[in-house]
Each structure stands twice: as structure tokens, then as C-alpha cells.
């Protein structure tokens, strides 16, 4: 790592960051191609490359990954002879790159986003957006300070069917929503084993992979895909899969933050050296409704509790008329049972003021619609939306601040589980009410020299 790698942003970067939408559009016309750089070329990074490769107004210009074989693999997949970098800072210095797709491990999302914004790049950052709450506010501040488009990878908002779901919600089709439920079940027993610490993988810059995270001995389970099971780098499935579901809650219910959270769980079944829970339940209280989340890593979940529409896929919005369920793949509405008419109820069993309930109409499962030569999976639509926002300079449907609010809800659940108590949240101050110990966990120190890099941006 060169000394210059930690310098403050250059004058060119600051100039680009301060450009207005009008001046930017003169440089990048509505029909011009956007030069894309990919930071992180693992599982999701390769999916982004495959998607953007199909878009005529995207030019795959550069790729970066701390594991050299992934750099070479990504270059081959792009098929456009992109430049390859093992150090993402060199990609950010590349004057030909207009925007970046960040698909690194979670602990790198915030600082890479901030550095990319300061370098004059627009940003598409994958979720989970952060590993602790304060990072999301820093990312939002950087996007605003440098006037960058910054979209988060909660692609469900871009589903072709979401406007129809929004319309049903606006019509109160399911009635007054009082409860929202989501769950994720899979069985990955017995886990990932307990490999011994060892020298880093050949071709991997392990120090750069760790970046702002604490210095730990190299362990095969801590890097590449398995990083998700360690608190240093992730929030487990609550911030991974849970973030997608909570994003639909925020999007469709038009909320920003919970009033309180309680969560319980642990790593009860998996037999490995992972740390994040394999079993976790959480209840969030929002104004006027609650959210129930259930995450399992050691159970198929095929036998679930009863209740209205318990078999519906996706996030279940439970209202006074029935359940509207929405997911990335589609939506459906299951009406509640019609209460028998007054004449069919024995006089002795009629409660005072017994209401008549209308016969609600079911909405059968509706898949996300396909366009001409298109697919329903929302990732490609999210990619198109990102490019459109780069050209128009309009804030995206899943803006960085939206991602921050969703991350807050997920992180609060994890903090509640770790502390063993419910947490009350002050959304205005962005702090836990009356809990000094919890508030101390809203931020973590970055490992040097990355703490100095963060401070240099004065966010």
C-alpha cells in the first residue's frame, strides 16, 4: 500500500463531487454509456456483472477484488477487456470509471461507499449496507456532501409487480394493517466445521480484506462467503435476509424507524466456529403495527404454526380484512373467513354489537410480470433504475438513507438479542432511549489506518 493511497481526495474528485445535475448531464448525455467499475467479484458481484453486461448503456470498465483469481474470473466474464485491480483504491483513481457496484463483504460497504462518493463516483452498494448503525448516517452524509447517486441493493422495490402491491395497500385492500410477519427457514446442519487458523489463501490480500475490521488470525471460515457468520464482518441473517424483508415493510408501510425492538436467539444447533445466530426471533413495534420476524438456519420450516394465510410466501401484511403477502416473485391476498350472518348465530351467543363482515375477494397469486425478453427477478430492473438515476440525477427508489433506516431496524434486533433486553429507539436523535450500554454499541472503532481515512472526510 503506497503512502498516497491514504491521501485526501484529489481536486478532481472534489470537483466531480460538487457538480450539479445540469453540468453532469452535459458531460454524460441521456443516451451515453455509463462506465461501471465492480468492487467485489464474488457470488453477488458476478451476478451484477452478468446483469449490467446485458444493458446497452452500461460499459463494463474495471473490476477489483482482493482475491486475484476472482479478478481474472470477473475480467473473463465481462468480455470487454476491463482493467483489473486487486486494490479497490486504484479503481477509484481510474478516471474512466463513472460509477461503482460494491459487492464486498459487509464490513467494507460503508467506507468503500464513502471513498467512492469522494472520488466522484455514483454508487450501487449491496446490502447489508452496514455492520453498525452509525455507518449508515456517514454514508448518507457522504452521498449528500459529494452530490452522488447512491442506491442500495434491496432490489425488491424494483419488482415489476410492486406498483400493483402499492395500489392494493393504498386501497386498504387488506384493511387496517396491524401485524406484519416474515420468516426465513433453511437447514444447513451440521454447519461449516471448525478449521484451524492457517496462512492466508494464495492470491488473497488478507490485510486489505480485513480493512477496517479488527486484526484476527486467518481462518478459512472467516473469509470469502463464510464471513457472514462472524460479528466482525456482518450481522448474520438478520441483516442479510432480514434486510430484504424489512425493506418491504418500510417501503410498503411508508415508515422509517421502529419505536421499540425485542429479539432473542443464538447459535444453538450449528456445530462450527461461527458466531451469529442460527435461530432468531424478533418483534418490532412501529406506530400502529408490529412486525414479527423469524429466522432459522437449522430447520426446514415446513411445519409452521396455523393462522390466516400461514402458507403464503413473502412478507405477510395482516389486516382487518385478510392477509396481503408480497415477495420478490409476486403477491397474493387471502381474505379472512366471512363471519356468518346474524340469522345464523344463536341469540344466546351473539355478542353485543356483533358486526357484519363483507365477503372479501381473494387475489390469486400474481407473478411479477415479464417484459419483452425480460425476467421477473428485480435485480435487472434495479440495475436499469440505477443507470436512469445517474443520468437524471434523481434520488433512487432505494436511496442510501432508505437503506440506513432498514439497517437500523435490523441492527437494533441484534443489539437486543446480545444485551438480552428490549430497546426503545429515538428516531430523531438516532439513539437508544435510556440505555448507555446499547448506545455505546452504535459505533465501532475502525482499525488503523482506516480510522484516519474515515476522519479525513469530516462527515
VEXDREN-2710 file (C-alpha; in Angstrom, 1 decimal):
% VEXDREN-2710
k/r/px/py/pz
1/UNK/0.0/0.0/0.0
2/UNK/1.5/3.3/-1.0
3/UNK/1.5/6.4/1.2
4/UNK/-0.6/8.2/-1.4
5/UNK/-3.4/5.7/-1.0
6/UNK/-4.4/7.4/2.2
7/UNK/-4.3/11.0/0.9
8/UNK/-7.3/13.2/1.0
9/UNK/-9.5/13.2/-2.2
10/UNK/-7.8/15.0/-5.1
11/UNK/-9.0/18.3/-6.5
12/UNK/-10.5/16.4/-9.5
13/UNK/-12.6/14.2/-7.1
14/UNK/-13.8/17.2/-5.2
15/UNK/-14.8/19.0/-8.4
16/UNK/-16.8/16.0/-9.6
17/UNK/-18.4/15.6/-6.3
18/UNK/-19.6/19.2/-6.3
19/UNK/-21.0/19.1/-9.9
20/UNK/-24.7/20.0/-10.3
21/UNK/-27.1/17.7/-12.1
22/UNK/-27.2/20.1/-15.1
23/UNK/-23.4/20.1/-15.5
24/UNK/-23.2/16.4/-15.1
25/UNK/-25.9/15.8/-17.7
26/UNK/-23.9/17.9/-20.2
27/UNK/-20.9/15.6/-19.8
28/UNK/-23.0/12.4/-19.7
29/UNK/-25.8/12.6/-22.2
30/UNK/-29.0/10.7/-21.7
31/UNK/-28.0/8.2/-24.4
32/UNK/-24.4/7.8/-23.4
33/UNK/-23.0/4.7/-21.8
34/UNK/-22.1/4.7/-18.1
35/UNK/-18.6/3.3/-17.3
36/UNK/-19.1/0.8/-14.5
37/UNK/-16.5/-0.5/-12.0
38/UNK/-17.2/-3.6/-9.9
39/UNK/-15.7/-3.7/-6.4
40/UNK/-16.0/-7.3/-5.1
41/UNK/-16.4/-10.1/-7.6
42/UNK/-17.7/-13.0/-5.5
43/UNK/-21.2/-14.5/-5.7
44/UNK/-23.3/-11.3/-5.9
45/UNK/-20.6/-9.3/-7.7
46/UNK/-20.7/-11.8/-10.6
47/UNK/-24.4/-11.6/-10.7
48/UNK/-24.2/-7.8/-11.1
49/UNK/-21.6/-8.3/-13.9
50/UNK/-24.0/-10.6/-15.7
51/UNK/-26.9/-8.2/-15.4
52/UNK/-25.1/-5.0/-16.4
53/UNK/-23.5/-6.8/-19.3
54/UNK/-27.0/-7.1/-20.8
55/UNK/-27.6/-3.3/-20.6
56/UNK/-26.7/-1.4/-23.7
57/UNK/-26.0/1.9/-21.8
58/UNK/-23.5/0.2/-19.4
59/UNK/-19.8/-0.2/-20.2
60/UNK/-18.0/-2.7/-18.0
61/UNK/-14.8/-0.8/-17.5
62/UNK/-13.0/-2.1/-14.4
63/UNK/-13.1/-4.9/-11.8
64/UNK/-11.5/-5.2/-8.4
65/UNK/-11.2/-7.9/-5.8
66/UNK/-8.7/-8.7/-3.0
67/UNK/-8.5/-12.3/-4.3
68/UNK/-6.6/-12.2/-7.5
69/UNK/-8.2/-15.3/-9.1
70/UNK/-11.6/-13.5/-8.8
71/UNK/-10.2/-10.5/-10.6
72/UNK/-9.2/-12.7/-13.5
73/UNK/-12.5/-14.6/-13.5
74/UNK/-14.5/-11.3/-13.5
75/UNK/-12.5/-9.9/-16.4
76/UNK/-13.2/-13.0/-18.4
77/UNK/-17.0/-12.8/-17.6
78/UNK/-17.1/-9.1/-18.6
79/UNK/-15.8/-9.9/-22.0
80/UNK/-15.0/-6.3/-22.5
81/UNK/-11.3/-6.3/-21.5
82/UNK/-11.9/-4.3/-18.3
83/UNK/-8.9/-3.2/-16.2
84/UNK/-8.3/-5.4/-13.2
85/UNK/-7.3/-4.2/-9.8
86/UNK/-6.6/-6.1/-6.6
87/UNK/-6.7/-2.8/-4.6
88/UNK/-10.1/-1.0/-5.0
89/UNK/-8.4/2.4/-4.4
90/UNK/-6.7/2.1/-7.8
91/UNK/-10.1/1.5/-9.3
92/UNK/-11.4/4.6/-7.6
93/UNK/-8.5/6.5/-9.1
94/UNK/-9.4/5.3/-12.5
95/UNK/-10.7/8.4/-14.4
96/UNK/-12.6/6.3/-16.8
97/UNK/-15.0/4.9/-14.1
98/UNK/-18.2/6.8/-13.6
99/UNK/-20.0/4.6/-11.1
100/UNK/-19.2/1.6/-9.0
101/UNK/-21.0/-1.5/-7.8
102/UNK/-19.9/-2.5/-4.3
103/UNK/-20.4/-6.2/-3.6
104/UNK/-17.7/-6.6/-0.9
105/UNK/-18.2/-8.3/2.5
106/UNK/-20.5/-6.2/4.6
107/UNK/-17.8/-4.6/6.8
108/UNK/-16.3/-2.8/3.7
109/UNK/-19.6/-1.4/2.4
110/UNK/-19.6/1.9/4.3
111/UNK/-16.0/3.0/3.9
112/UNK/-15.9/2.0/0.3
113/UNK/-19.1/3.9/-0.4
114/UNK/-17.7/7.0/1.3
115/UNK/-14.4/6.8/-0.6
116/UNK/-16.2/6.3/-3.9
117/UNK/-18.5/9.3/-3.3
118/UNK/-15.5/11.4/-2.5
119/UNK/-13.8/10.2/-5.7
120/UNK/-16.8/11.4/-7.8
121/UNK/-18.3/8.0/-8.4
122/UNK/-22.0/7.2/-8.2
123/UNK/-22.6/4.1/-6.1
124/UNK/-24.7/1.0/-6.0
125/UNK/-23.9/-0.7/-2.7
126/UNK/-25.2/-4.1/-1.8
127/UNK/-27.0/-4.9/1.4
128/UNK/-26.5/-5.4/4.3
129/UNK/-25.5/-1.8/4.0
130/UNK/-23.6/-1.5/7.3
131/UNK/-22.2/-3.5/10.2
132/UNK/-23.2/-0.9/12.8
133/UNK/-25.7/1.8/13.0
134/UNK/-23.6/5.0/12.7
135/UNK/-22.1/3.9/9.4
136/UNK/-25.4/4.4/7.6
137/UNK/-25.5/8.1/8.7
138/UNK/-21.9/8.6/7.5
139/UNK/-22.8/7.0/4.1
140/UNK/-25.8/9.3/3.7
141/UNK/-23.7/12.3/4.7
142/UNK/-21.1/11.4/2.1
143/UNK/-23.7/10.9/-0.7
144/UNK/-25.2/14.3/0.1
145/UNK/-21.9/16.1/0.6
146/UNK/-20.4/14.9/-2.8
147/UNK/-23.8/15.0/-4.6
148/UNK/-23.7/11.4/-5.6
149/UNK/-26.4/9.0/-6.6
150/UNK/-26.2/6.2/-4.0
151/UNK/-28.6/3.2/-4.3
152/UNK/-28.8/0.2/-2.0
153/UNK/-29.2/-3.4/-3.1
154/UNK/-32.6/-4.0/-1.7
155/UNK/-33.9/-4.8/-5.2
156/UNK/-37.4/-5.9/-4.1
157/UNK/-38.6/-2.3/-4.5
158/UNK/-37.9/-2.5/-8.3
159/UNK/-40.1/-5.6/-8.8
160/UNK/-42.4/-5.1/-11.8
161/UNK/-45.4/-6.0/-9.6
162/UNK/-44.6/-3.6/-6.7
163/UNK/-46.8/-0.8/-8.1
164/UNK/-49.7/-3.2/-8.0
165/UNK/-49.0/-4.1/-4.4
166/UNK/-48.6/-0.4/-3.6
167/UNK/-52.0/0.2/-5.1
168/UNK/-53.6/-2.5/-3.1
169/UNK/-52.1/-1.0/0.1
170/UNK/-53.4/2.4/-0.8
171/UNK/-56.9/1.0/-1.3
172/UNK/-56.6/-0.6/2.2
173/UNK/-57.4/-3.9/0.4
174/UNK/-56.4/-5.9/3.4
175/UNK/-57.9/-3.4/5.8
176/UNK/-56.0/-1.8/8.6
177/UNK/-52.6/-3.4/8.8
178/UNK/-51.9/-4.3/12.4
179/UNK/-49.2/-7.0/12.1
180/UNK/-46.5/-7.9/9.6
181/UNK/-44.8/-11.3/9.5
182/UNK/-41.8/-12.6/7.7
183/UNK/-39.7/-15.7/8.1
184/UNK/-36.7/-17.5/6.6
185/UNK/-36.0/-21.2/7.0
186/UNK/-33.3/-23.4/5.8
187/UNK/-31.3/-26.4/7.2
188/UNK/-27.6/-26.2/6.8
189/UNK/-26.7/-28.7/9.5
190/UNK/-24.1/-29.5/10.8
191/UNK/-22.6/-26.2/9.9
192/UNK/-19.2/-25.3/8.4
193/UNK/-16.8/-27.1/10.7
194/UNK/-14.0/-25.8/12.9
195/UNK/-10.9/-25.4/10.7
196/UNK/-7.7/-24.3/12.4
197/UNK/-6.1/-21.0/11.8
198/UNK/-3.6/-21.1/9.0
199/UNK/-1.7/-19.0/6.5
200/UNK/-3.9/-16.9/4.1
201/UNK/-5.0/-18.3/0.8
202/UNK/-2.5/-17.8/-2.0
203/UNK/-3.5/-14.8/-4.1
204/UNK/-5.5/-13.2/-1.3
205/UNK/-4.5/-9.8/0.2
206/UNK/-5.8/-10.7/3.7
207/UNK/-4.8/-7.4/5.3
208/UNK/-6.8/-5.5/2.7
209/UNK/-9.7/-8.0/3.0
210/UNK/-9.8/-7.2/6.8
211/UNK/-9.6/-3.4/6.1
212/UNK/-11.3/-1.6/9.0
213/UNK/-12.2/-4.8/10.8
214/UNK/-10.2/-6.0/13.8
215/UNK/-7.0/-7.8/13.2
216/UNK/-7.6/-11.6/13.5
217/UNK/-5.6/-14.7/12.5
218/UNK/-6.6/-16.0/9.1
219/UNK/-9.2/-18.7/9.3
220/UNK/-10.9/-20.3/6.2
221/UNK/-14.3/-19.8/7.7
222/UNK/-13.8/-16.0/8.2
223/UNK/-13.3/-15.1/4.5
224/UNK/-15.0/-15.2/1.2
225/UNK/-18.5/-16.5/1.6
226/UNK/-18.4/-17.6/5.2
227/UNK/-17.6/-14.2/6.6
228/UNK/-21.4/-13.7/7.2
229/UNK/-21.3/-15.9/10.3
230/UNK/-18.9/-13.6/12.2
231/UNK/-19.8/-10.3/14.0
232/UNK/-16.7/-8.6/12.9
233/UNK/-17.9/-8.6/9.3
234/UNK/-21.7/-9.0/9.3
235/UNK/-24.9/-9.1/11.3
236/UNK/-25.8/-12.7/10.3
237/UNK/-29.1/-13.5/8.6
238/UNK/-30.9/-10.7/10.4
239/UNK/-29.0/-8.1/8.3
240/UNK/-28.8/-10.4/5.3
241/UNK/-32.1/-12.0/4.5
242/UNK/-33.9/-10.0/7.2
243/UNK/-32.9/-6.7/5.5
244/UNK/-34.8/-7.7/2.3
245/UNK/-38.0/-8.4/4.2
246/UNK/-37.7/-5.3/6.5
247/UNK/-37.1/-3.2/3.4
248/UNK/-40.5/-4.3/2.0
249/UNK/-42.0/-3.4/5.4
250/UNK/-40.5/0.1/5.3
251/UNK/-41.4/0.6/1.6
252/UNK/-45.0/-0.6/1.7
253/UNK/-45.9/0.8/5.1
254/UNK/-44.0/4.0/4.5
255/UNK/-42.2/4.0/7.8
256/UNK/-38.6/4.9/8.8
257/UNK/-38.0/3.5/12.2
258/UNK/-39.4/1.3/15.0
259/UNK/-40.4/2.6/18.4
260/UNK/-39.0/-0.5/20.2
261/UNK/-37.4/-3.9/19.4
262/UNK/-37.0/-7.2/21.3
263/UNK/-35.1/-10.1/19.9
264/UNK/-33.9/-13.5/21.3
265/UNK/-31.8/-16.3/19.8
266/UNK/-28.4/-17.8/19.5
267/UNK/-26.2/-20.3/17.7
268/UNK/-28.0/-23.3/19.2
269/UNK/-27.7/-26.1/16.6
270/UNK/-24.9/-25.5/14.1
271/UNK/-21.6/-27.1/15.1
272/UNK/-18.9/-24.8/13.8
273/UNK/-16.8/-21.8/14.8
274/UNK/-19.5/-19.3/13.6
275/UNK/-20.8/-16.6/15.9
276/UNK/-24.1/-15.2/14.5
277/UNK/-27.3/-16.9/15.5
278/UNK/-28.8/-19.9/13.7
279/UNK/-32.1/-19.2/15.5
280/UNK/-33.5/-15.8/16.0
281/UNK/-36.9/-14.2/16.6
282/UNK/-37.7/-10.5/16.8
283/UNK/-40.6/-8.2/17.4
284/UNK/-40.5/-4.6/16.3
285/UNK/-43.1/-2.0/17.4
286/UNK/-43.9/0.6/14.8
287/UNK/-46.5/3.3/15.1
288/UNK/-49.8/1.5/14.7
289/UNK/-48.5/-2.0/14.0
290/UNK/-46.0/-4.7/14.9
291/UNK/-43.5/-6.7/12.9
292/UNK/-42.7/-10.4/13.7
293/UNK/-39.5/-11.9/12.2
294/UNK/-38.3/-15.5/12.5
295/UNK/-35.0/-16.7/11.1
296/UNK/-33.8/-20.3/11.2
297/UNK/-30.6/-21.9/9.8
298/UNK/-31.2/-25.4/11.2
299/UNK/-34.8/-26.1/10.3
300/UNK/-36.7/-26.5/7.1
301/UNK/-39.7/-24.7/8.5
302/UNK/-42.1/-26.9/6.5
303/UNK/-44.4/-27.3/9.5
304/UNK/-45.3/-23.9/10.7
305/UNK/-48.0/-22.6/13.0
306/UNK/-51.5/-22.1/11.8
307/UNK/-53.4/-18.8/11.4
308/UNK/-54.7/-17.0/8.4
309/UNK/-52.6/-17.4/5.3
310/UNK/-49.7/-19.1/7.1
311/UNK/-48.7/-20.8/3.8
312/UNK/-48.4/-17.5/1.9
313/UNK/-44.9/-16.8/0.6
314/UNK/-43.1/-13.5/1.3
315/UNK/-43.8/-10.7/3.8
316/UNK/-47.3/-11.0/5.2
317/UNK/-49.2/-7.8/5.8
318/UNK/-52.0/-8.9/8.2
319/UNK/-55.0/-6.6/8.2
320/UNK/-58.6/-6.5/9.3
321/UNK/-59.8/-8.0/6.1
322/UNK/-57.2/-10.6/5.5
323/UNK/-53.5/-11.0/4.5
324/UNK/-51.7/-9.4/1.6
325/UNK/-48.4/-11.2/1.0
326/UNK/-45.6/-9.7/-1.2
327/UNK/-42.2/-11.0/-2.2
328/UNK/-39.6/-10.5/-4.9
329/UNK/-41.5/-13.0/-7.1
330/UNK/-45.1/-11.9/-6.7
331/UNK/-48.0/-11.2/-4.4
332/UNK/-51.4/-12.5/-3.3
333/UNK/-54.3/-11.7/-1.0
334/UNK/-56.1/-14.2/1.2
335/UNK/-59.4/-12.9/2.7
336/UNK/-60.3/-13.7/6.3
337/UNK/-63.3/-16.1/6.8
338/UNK/-66.6/-14.4/6.4
339/UNK/-68.5/-14.3/9.7
340/UNK/-71.9/-15.9/9.4
341/UNK/-74.9/-13.6/9.0
342/UNK/-76.8/-12.6/12.1
343/UNK/-79.6/-15.0/11.4
344/UNK/-77.3/-18.0/11.6
345/UNK/-75.9/-17.1/15.1
346/UNK/-77.9/-18.3/18.0
347/UNK/-79.3/-15.5/20.1
348/UNK/-77.6/-16.7/23.2
349/UNK/-74.2/-16.5/21.6
350/UNK/-74.4/-13.1/19.9
351/UNK/-72.0/-10.6/21.5
352/UNK/-73.2/-7.0/21.8
353/UNK/-72.9/-5.1/18.6
354/UNK/-71.8/-8.2/16.6
355/UNK/-70.6/-6.8/13.2
356/UNK/-71.3/-8.0/9.8
357/UNK/-68.1/-8.6/7.8
358/UNK/-68.3/-8.3/4.0
359/UNK/-67.2/-11.2/1.8
360/UNK/-63.7/-10.1/0.7
361/UNK/-62.5/-11.2/-2.6
362/UNK/-59.3/-13.2/-2.9
363/UNK/-56.5/-12.1/-5.1
364/UNK/-54.8/-15.2/-6.6
365/UNK/-51.0/-15.4/-6.6
366/UNK/-49.7/-13.0/-9.3
367/UNK/-46.2/-13.4/-10.5
368/UNK/-44.0/-10.5/-11.3
369/UNK/-44.7/-9.6/-14.9
370/UNK/-42.1/-10.2/-17.6
371/UNK/-41.3/-7.6/-20.2
372/UNK/-40.2/-8.4/-23.8
373/UNK/-37.3/-10.7/-23.5
374/UNK/-37.1/-9.9/-19.8
375/UNK/-37.3/-11.7/-16.5
376/UNK/-39.3/-11.0/-13.3
377/UNK/-36.3/-11.1/-11.0
378/UNK/-36.0/-7.4/-9.8
379/UNK/-32.1/-7.2/-9.9
380/UNK/-32.1/-6.3/-13.6
381/UNK/-34.7/-3.7/-13.1
382/UNK/-32.8/-2.2/-10.2
383/UNK/-29.7/-2.0/-12.4
384/UNK/-31.7/-0.1/-15.1
385/UNK/-33.1/2.2/-12.4
386/UNK/-29.6/3.0/-11.2
387/UNK/-28.4/3.9/-14.6
388/UNK/-31.5/6.1/-15.2
389/UNK/-30.9/7.9/-11.9
390/UNK/-27.2/8.5/-12.8
391/UNK/-28.4/10.3/-16.0
392/UNK/-31.4/12.2/-14.4
393/UNK/-29.7/12.9/-11.0
394/UNK/-32.9/11.9/-9.3
395/UNK/-32.7/10.1/-6.0
396/UNK/-33.3/6.3/-6.5
397/UNK/-36.2/4.4/-5.2
398/UNK/-33.9/2.7/-2.7
399/UNK/-31.7/5.6/-1.7
400/UNK/-28.8/5.2/0.7
401/UNK/-30.9/6.8/3.5
402/UNK/-33.7/4.3/3.0
403/UNK/-31.0/1.6/3.3
404/UNK/-29.8/3.2/6.5
405/UNK/-33.3/3.1/8.1
406/UNK/-33.7/-0.6/7.3
407/UNK/-30.3/-1.4/8.6
408/UNK/-31.1/0.4/11.9
409/UNK/-34.1/-1.9/12.4
410/UNK/-32.0/-5.0/11.8
411/UNK/-29.1/-3.9/13.9
412/UNK/-31.4/-3.0/16.8
413/UNK/-32.7/-6.5/16.8
414/UNK/-29.2/-7.9/17.0
415/UNK/-28.3/-5.5/19.8
416/UNK/-31.4/-6.5/21.7
417/UNK/-30.5/-10.2/21.4
418/UNK/-26.9/-9.6/22.5
419/UNK/-28.0/-7.5/25.5
420/UNK/-30.9/-9.6/26.5
421/UNK/-33.5/-6.8/26.7
422/UNK/-35.9/-4.7/24.7
423/UNK/-34.6/-1.5/23.3
424/UNK/-36.6/1.8/22.8
425/UNK/-35.5/3.9/19.9
426/UNK/-35.5/7.6/19.5
427/UNK/-35.6/8.0/15.7
428/UNK/-35.0/11.8/15.8
429/UNK/-31.8/11.5/17.8
430/UNK/-30.9/8.1/16.4
431/UNK/-30.1/6.7/19.9
432/UNK/-31.5/4.1/22.3
433/UNK/-33.6/5.7/25.0
434/UNK/-32.1/5.5/28.5
435/UNK/-29.5/2.8/27.7
436/UNK/-25.9/3.9/27.8
437/UNK/-24.6/0.4/27.2
438/UNK/-26.6/0.0/24.0
439/UNK/-25.7/3.4/22.7
440/UNK/-22.0/2.6/23.1
441/UNK/-22.6/-0.2/20.6
442/UNK/-24.0/2.0/17.9
443/UNK/-20.5/2.6/16.6
444/UNK/-17.3/0.6/16.4
445/UNK/-13.7/1.8/16.0
446/UNK/-12.0/1.2/12.6
447/UNK/-8.6/-0.5/12.5
448/UNK/-5.8/1.8/11.6
449/UNK/-5.1/3.4/9.1
450/UNK/-8.7/3.2/8.0
451/UNK/-9.9/5.2/11.0
452/UNK/-7.7/8.1/9.7
453/UNK/-9.2/7.7/6.2
454/UNK/-12.7/8.0/7.6
455/UNK/-11.8/11.1/9.7
456/UNK/-10.3/12.8/6.6
457/UNK/-13.7/13.2/5.0
458/UNK/-15.1/15.2/8.0
459/UNK/-18.6/13.8/7.8
END
